[in-house]
Amino acid sequence: MSAKHFINDPTHLVNTALLSIPHTNPALACDLPNKIIYRKPTGNGVSKQVSIISGGGSGHEPSFASFVGNGLLSGAVAGTIFASPSAEQVRRCILHRVEKEKGVLVVVMNYTGDVLNFGMGVEKARASGLDVDMVVVGDDAGVGRAAGGKVGRRGIAGTVLVQKISGALAAQGASLKEVADVARLVAGNLVSIGSSLSHVHVPGRSVVETGQDELKDNEVEIGMGIHNEDGSERKVTDLPGLVSTMLKHCLDTSDKDRSFSDISSSDDVVLLVNNLGGVSALELGGITNEVVEQLMKDYKIKPVRILAGTYMTSLNGVGFSISLLKVADTGLGKGKSLLELLDAPAEASGWSAAVKTETWYRLNEEFKTEEQGESDAIQSSNLQLDSTLAKSVLTTALNRLIAAEPDITNYDTIVGDGDCGIGLKRGAESILKHLDKSKKTDDAIVFLQGIINVVETTMDGTSGAIYAIFLNALAHGLRQQSSSSPQPITSQIWAKALESSLEALSKYTPAQPGDRTLMDALFPFVKTLSKTANIDDAAKAADEGAKETKGMKASLGRTVYVGGEGWQGVPDPGAHGLAELLLGLSEGLKK
């Protein structure tokens, strides 16, 4: 492949692409430091609505930034090329860039980085008292159930139908629950698959000579993902044969590994034929015709709506994807059916609807970003704790975790990339510094929020995201139990909040006990504390759970890819580190 690009610097490329969007739609603004595109506040008496936020790695344009506009998204958060944006970017978008009065819905594709980082942003917003929901879209039939495992289907181009339909409903003034329910209805009735003639070259990366893993001139890869991921098979075939295979993966109900939908000839179906970036408009027309003819001939399906164009790309990928949406009843009445919502106008440059003339005149004035209202003051609660005791107990626990760093690092060197212990130590040391310098408070949530802020800024990677999501959800769980008058926080209140945060964490990671992750320590700790209200028993249960990961085959995380010998004799480093921390809490309470 040629490495020629007009812009070879990936950072400059992403930044300038984002800056171009307000030029093409004057209703939008760009927060470049946080890579956020969002609607300008109009201040013209327009009624408030549920805000819809989406995003992901750059390289999928016009998704997602060019879908921001009236009738579609309220804001979009961009990462670097093919990489998820950070949780901090997401948090800023939710808290400071969109309307929050009627709630916020986050729509994200099912990729680990996106789910974790957007999820952390959601939990952060919830912890501050906002009404936020999140829908994860996994529509890809390119990888079957067996290969997908616990992670499930990837999110690909069908996601744009979820965004468009939920965006139209939000514009009509529907509630957050109604919008989220319809988004889930669409996601649950979607199936998609993509194919490509080649992998793409990412600007800024070195060009490697074509090797045996690259597609040959006469090959096509079926099920290729939008981040250059391999598909399920490679074939030498023509277009009719390729489309036939793709439709079979989407519609063959006898294939139990891939049968994700039950679409039949009696259903109303929406068809989306999406250009992955490098197919000419002329050729996409021929592809669309082939898809429509095969649907009618082989499956007796005549789509009631056909969208063909460039919606979600893989840079300049020479490929296309097919998405099929089974039209279901929203139950919301006239004007709010899936088809009516799909047909509703959207003033977004990446969608087919044109920007109205009146919008150009009204909003094509110089816009200055105002930063008022960006304070992150923590709302106090009526849950009281003994801050002196809490500081003492935490100090004991954190010092025990720091002392365990050499063992954790050794274990992670064997089963991972060796950074787990250093990351935990860095976070623990930062929290200790925070405890020494922070103002004394007996408010449990204010105390916890200070720790959360440290975790979010000093701990990175997957473990940092998991700790931050869990702690934010813990703050939310505590706030839900706060009464109108001051009350001491009890072990029962902690246990209930921990149960809710464990449930929240399960939305963003499929990890469960037995997968050789920190969940093997966290799960028994929370469950035992809820049952016994005894932290000593709970910490011992966490320690036992961590020790039981020795010899356990990993289902998630980097350990999945580790071969050879050695991993059977060591515990999961994340589970061991968490157990040491929890044992330290128990130890601190005994002093």
C-alpha positions, -999 to 999 in steps of 0.1 A, spaced: 0 0 0 11 36 -6 20 56 25 13 89 8 -10 112 27 -15 150 24 -12 152 62 12 126 76 13 139 112 -16 120 129 -20 146 157 -22 175 133 -45 154 111 -71 148 139 -69 183 152 -74 200 119 -102 176 109 -121 185 141 -115 222 135 -131 219 100 -164 208 114 -177 241 127 -168 256 93 -193 232 76 -220 236 103 -221 270 121 -243 256 148 -214 237 162 -183 245 183 -150 227 188 -133 222 222 -100 212 207 -80 204 239 -106 178 247 -114 168 211 -151 175 216 -175 187 190 -207 201 205 -238 222 197 -235 259 205 -260 270 231 -287 289 211 -303 310 239 -333 314 217 -359 297 239 -356 263 223 -370 237 247 -345 215 265 -340 180 254 -322 148 264 -286 152 252 -270 124 232 -233 119 233 -212 94 213 -177 91 201 -146 68 197 -113 67 179 -107 90 150 -106 75 115 -143 66 112 -155 99 98 -182 112 94 -188 92 125 -190 106 151 -181 143 151 -200 151 118 -232 136 133 -234 164 159 -263 187 151 -300 193 157 -319 160 154 -289 138 159 -260 140 185 -255 168 210 -218 161 214 -191 138 202 -157 129 218 -128 119 196 -97 99 204 -66 96 184 -67 74 153 -84 41 161 -80 47 199 -107 55 225 -109 90 239 -100 93 276 -126 92 304 -116 128 313 -126 139 277 -160 121 281 -166 136 316 -160 171 303 -183 166 274 -211 154 297 -206 179 325 -196 210 305 -205 208 268 -241 196 265 -275 203 282 -280 182 313 -314 193 325 -334 164 309 -305 139 312 -278 126 290 -277 94 269 -242 80 259 -242 57 229 -209 38 224 -197 9 203 -187 -23 220 -149 -20 221 -131 -25 255 -114 9 255 -146 28 245 -168 9 270 -144 15 299 -135 51 292 -170 62 283 -183 42 312 -159 59 336 -171 93 324 -207 81 329 -201 70 364 -183 102 372 -213 122 360 -237 100 380 -216 104 411 -221 142 407 -258 137 407 -266 138 370 -292 116 353 -271 97 327 -276 64 309 -254 45 285 -262 21 256 -235 -1 242 -241 -12 205 -227 -46 193 -241 -53 158 -212 -72 141 -220 -107 128 -185 -110 114 -173 -128 145 -195 -156 159 -204 -163 195 -177 -188 201 -149 -165 189 -165 -134 205 -168 -150 239 -176 -128 268 -167 -96 250 -195 -101 225 -201 -85 191 -182 -55 180 -199 -23 172 -198 -12 136 -218 9 111 -253 -1 124 -245 22 153 -254 52 132 -290 40 130 -291 39 168 -278 74 170 -301 88 143 -333 73 157 -326 82 193 -315 116 183 -347 123 165 -368 111 195 -348 133 218 -354 163 196 -392 157 201 -388 162 238 -390 125 250 -377 116 284 -343 100 290 -360 66 297 -379 67 265 -349 77 244 -327 50 261 -353 24 256 -357 31 219 -319 31 215 -318 -3 231 -347 -15 209 -328 -4 177 -295 -20 189 -313 -52 198 -327 -55 163 -295 -47 144 -271 -70 125 -242 -59 104 -211 -73 87 -182 -57 68 -157 -69 42 -126 -53 27 -100 -59 0 -71 -46 21 -60 -33 55 -54 4 57 -23 24 64 -26 47 94 -9 81 90 22 85 111 30 47 112 58 31 93 50 12 62 58 -25 64 65 -45 33 35 -66 23 38 -99 42 19 -132 42 -8 -117 65 -17 -91 39 -45 -99 15 -36 -110 -20 -49 -92 -50 -77 -116 -56 -88 -121 -19 -114 -104 2 -116 -105 40 -151 -111 53 -159 -97 87 -130 -73 89 -135 -48 118 -132 -10 115 -99 -8 132 -80 -31 108 -90 -62 129 -90 -95 111 -123 -110 100 -136 -145 101 -125 -157 68 -107 -149 35 -121 -159 2 -114 -157 -35 -148 -147 -49 -167 -121 -70 -192 -95 -57 -223 -117 -60 -206 -145 -41 -193 -120 -14 -227 -104 -9 -243 -139 -7 -219 -149 21 -223 -116 40 -261 -119 39 -260 -155 50 -240 -145 81 -267 -119 89 -298 -139 81 -292 -176 83 -311 -186 115 -298 -222 113 -262 -209 120 -264 -209 158 -230 -194 162 -239 -163 141 -277 -161 143 -281 -128 161 -314 -118 144 -346 -134 134 -354 -112 104 -379 -127 80 -397 -118 48 -427 -106 68 -407 -79 86 -402 -43 76 -364 -39 72 -341 -9 69 -310 -15 48 -278 5 53 -249 0 28 -219 18 42 -187 28 25 -156 20 46 -139 50 30 -121 38 -2 -149 27 -24 -160 51 -52 -196 64 -52 -200 47 -86 -189 13 -72 -209 17 -40 -240 21 -63 -233 -12 -79 -227 -29 -45 -260 -15 -32 -279 -28 -62 -264 -63 -57 -274 -63 -20 -310 -52 -27 -315 -77 -55 -302 -106 -34 -323 -96 -5 -354 -97 -27 -345 -128 -47 -330 -151 -20 -348 -138 12 -380 -122 -2 -371 -90 17 -378 -57 1 -363 -30 24 -387 -2 34 -358 22 37 -324 21 19 -295 42 30 -263 40 9 -233 62 14 -203 70 37 -214 68 74 -187 50 93 -153 45 77 -120 28 84 -99 56 71 -97 48 34 -106 12 37 -114 -4 3 -145 -21 16 -181 -18 26 -205 -31 53 -242 -42 52 -265 -34 82 -301 -47 85 -325 -33 110 -357 -51 118 -384 -24 124 -400 -29 158 -428 -10 176 -416 17 199 -449 18 216 -448 56 216 -475 64 191 -479 85 160 -448 104 149 -425 83 170 -422 50 150 -387 38 141 -393 48 104 -407 82 112 -377 89 135 -353 77 109 -369 100 83 -369 130 106 -346 158 95 -311 160 110 -290 191 107 -256 174 108 -230 177 80 -223 140 80 -260 130 75 -280 135 43 -301 164 55 -288 198 45 -282 226 70 -311 251 68 -305 286 55 -319 302 86 -293 284 107 -264 298 87 -277 334 92 -286 330 128 -255 311 141 -228 321 116 -216 347 141 -183 345 159 -187 322 189 -165 324 220 -164 294 243 -175 305 278 -161 285 306 -186 295 333 -203 267 350 -173 245 347 -166 242 384 -165 207 397 -176 214 432 -185 183 451 -221 182 464 -221 174 501 -242 146 516 -256 138 550 -235 106 554 -210 112 582 -177 93 589 -148 96 613 -123 112 590 -94 106 615 -102 69 616 -108 67 579 -74 84 572 -56 60 596 -72 29 581 -65 39 546 -29 48 554 -24 13 568 -40 -3 537 -21 18 512 12 12 528 5 -25 527 -2 -22 490 30 -3 484 50 -30 503 34 -56 480 45 -39 448 76 -61 442 55 -93 443 28 -78 421 53 -66 396 70 -100 395 36 -117 390 27 -93 362 61 -97 345 52 -134 342 16 -131 331 13 -95 317 33 -65 307 49 -59 341 32 -25 349 5 -35 373 25 -32 405 40 1 395 6 15 386 -9 5 419 20 18 439 18 51 420 -19 54 428 -14 45 465 14 70 470 -6 97 454 -36 90 477 -13 91 507 -1 126 496 -37 136 491 -47 124 526 -18 145 541 -27 177 523 -65 176 519 -88 195 542 -105 175 569 -140 165 562 -165 142 579 -187 140 548 -183 105 534 -189 114 498 -167 144 498 -139 123 514 -144 96 488 -145 121 459 -111 134 468 -97 99 465 -115 94 432 -100 125 417 -65 112 426 -72 78 411 -84 93 379 -54 115 374 -26 91 385 -37 56 375 -40 47 339 -45 16 318 -73 -9 322 -69 -13 360 -70 25 365 -103 26 345 -118 -2 365 -109 13 398 -122 47 388 -155 33 375 -160 13 406 -152 42 430 -174 66 410 -203 41 411 -196 36 449 -200 74 454 -233 72 434 -244 43 456 -237 62 488 -254 93 475 -286 73 469 -287 63 505 -281 99 519 -311 111 539 -324 146 545 -307 148 579 -272 138 590 -266 101 598 -234 81 605 -223 58 577 -226 21 587 -211 -11 573 -246 -19 559 -246 14 540 -211 7 527 -221 -29 517 -252 -17 498 -232 9 479 -205 -17 471 -232 -40 457 -245 -13 435 -210 -3 423 -202 -40 415 -234 -41 394 -224 -8 377 -189 -22 369 -204 -53 352 -219 -30 326 -184 -21 313 -165 -54 317 -177 -90 313 -152 -102 339 -166 -125 366 -150 -147 393 -132 -175 375 -119 -153 347 -85 -147 365 -89 -109 371 -92 -86 401 -129 -96 401 -118 -129 418 -109 -108 448 -135 -80 445 -166 -101 441 -161 -123 473 -152 -92 493 -184 -74 484 -206 -104 487 -191 -114 521 -194 -79 535 -230 -77 524 -238 -110 541 -218 -106 573 -212 -68 577 -177 -79 589 -148 -64 570 -123 -89 584 -143 -118 570 -147 -100 537 -110 -92 534 -101 -129 541 -126 -139 513 -109 -116 489 -75 -130 498 -88 -166 493 -102 -155 459 -70 -140 448 -50 -172 458 -74 -194 439 -64 -176 407 -32 -197 407 -34 -221 379 -66 -206 367 -69 -202 329 -75 -165 320 -106 -155 300 -99 -118 299 -69 -94 300 -34 -98 286 -29 -131 304 -52 -146 277 -23 -142 252 5 -156 275 18 -189 264 45 -212 278 50 -220 315 51 -200 347 17 -184 349 2 -214 365 23 -208 397 14 -172 403 -19 -155 412 -35 -128 391 -15 -97 399 -45 -74 399 -65 -97 422 -34 -101 445 -29 -63 447 -66 -57 455 -65 -84 482 -35 -68 499 -53 -35 499 -84 -50 514 -64 -69 540 -48 -36 549 -82 -21 555 -90 -49 579 -57 -46 596 -61 -8 600 -95 -12 617 -79 -35 643 -54 -9 654 
